[in-house]
Amino acid sequence: MPRIIAAAGAALVVYQWTVARPLWARPQDSHHRLDDRSAVRWLKARERPGETWITTRLAAPAVWWYASGDRPILEARSAEAGTECRPDALAAAIPASSRAMVFLGFRFDDVPTDFDEVLLAALSEVGQITAYRGFADASRVAIVDRRLSS
């Protein structure tokens, strides 16, 4: 019986250090390398009436949940292979007298790996990025002011 208890104890220690430890090592505010709650709430605290939100299809529920309330939300997505984006489409989607609250949170395989950089580069052509911040490893936010030239 003591051998069984010792073996069970050793198995538990091995399990804790090889399987369960990564869960314990993860920051409390991070879920799958994301902190959507803090990211969206940070943007919401800086939002002014009438501003447009931009996010991906999979990240939109976080905006609805954590920012609560009705607001314009534009879905940013990658263009299909072989198609071209209209250069003026982004400028037309965001009022010239406004700012865009950009939330780049949960992603799976709905966007290419360089999507965030491509979107932020396109947004910097229609306005000035006045704020940028990361949350956890993968949640990022930006504020793009259309009133300021880049």
N, C-alpha and C positions, 0 to 999 in steps of 0.2 A: 504494500500500500504506500509506504513512503516514497518508493521509486515512481509510482504513478503520479503522486502529488508533485514530486520534483520535476518529472517530465512535463507535466501540465504547466507548472510554473515557468519552466524554461521555454516552452512553446509560446506562452503568453508574452514573455519578454521579447522573444524573436519577432512575434507578430507586431508588438507595439513599435519596435524600432525599424521594421521593414515595411509594414503596411500602414499602420495607423499614424505613424510619426508625421508623414507629409501633411495629413489633415490638421494635426496640432500645430505644425510649423507655419501654416498659412495664416496671414493676418486676419483678425476677426472681421474686419470690414471688407474683406475680399471674397468674392464668390466666382470661381473660374477665372481668376485674375482680373475681375471687374469690380467696380464699386459704383454701380449705376445710381444708387440712391444719393450718394454724396455729390456725384457729378451733376445730376439733373437739379438737385437742390441748390448747388452753387450757381448754376445758370439762372434758375428761377429768382434767386435773391438779387440778381443784376438785371432782370428783365424789366422793360418798360412797356406800357400799353401799346398794342398794335405791332409788336415785333414778330418776326417770322422765325419759327423753329425749323431746323433742318436735321434730319437723322436718317438712318437706314430703316428698312421695313422691319427687321428683327429687333431694332432698338426702340422703335416707336412706342411699344407698350410701356417702357420705363418712363418716357416723357408723360404719357397719359396718367400713369400711376403716381409718380413722384412730383410732378409739377401741378397736377390736378387743375381742372378747369379747361374751358374751351380756348383754344388758340390755334392759329394756322400752323400746320406741320407739313413741311414738304419732304417727300421721300427722295433721298439721294440714292442713285443706283448706278451701276456700271453699265455703259452702253454695250449692246450686243456686238459681237465680233462682226466687222465689216460695215458697221453703221457709224455715222459721225454725229457728234453732238452739235447742236446749233450754238454758235459762239455767244449769241445774245440771250439764250434761254435762261441762264442763271441770273443775269441782270434783270430780265423781265419778271422773274419769279419773286424777287425781293424788292419791295418798294424803295425807291431812291432816297427817300427821306427816313429810312429806318435802319435797323440793325438786324442781323441774323444771329440767332442763338444756335450754335452747332453742337450737337451731341453725337459723338462717335463711341458708342458703347458696344453692346452685344453684337458679335458677328459670328457667323459660322462659315458657310461656303457661299454665301449670297453675294459677296464682293471679293475682288482680287486682293492679294496681300498688300499691294501698294495703294489701295483705294483711299485711305485717309490722306496721304500725301498729295495724291492727284486732286482730290476734292478741295483741300485747303489751298493748293496752288491756284485752282480755278477761282475760288472765292477771293483770293488776294488780288485777282485781276479786276474784280467788280467793286471792291471796297478794301478797307484796311483792317487787318486782324489786330484788334486792340487788346485782346486778352486770349491767353492760351494756357491750359493747365491739364495735367494728367492726374488720374485717380487710380489707385492700385496699379496694376501693370498695363491694363489694356483700355481702360475708359479714358477718353479725352474729350475736352470741350474747347470751344473757341467762340469768340464774339467777333463778328465781322461788321464793321460800320460802313454802310453804303454812302454815308454823307461825307466820308473822308476819301480822298483819292489815294491810291497806293503808290 
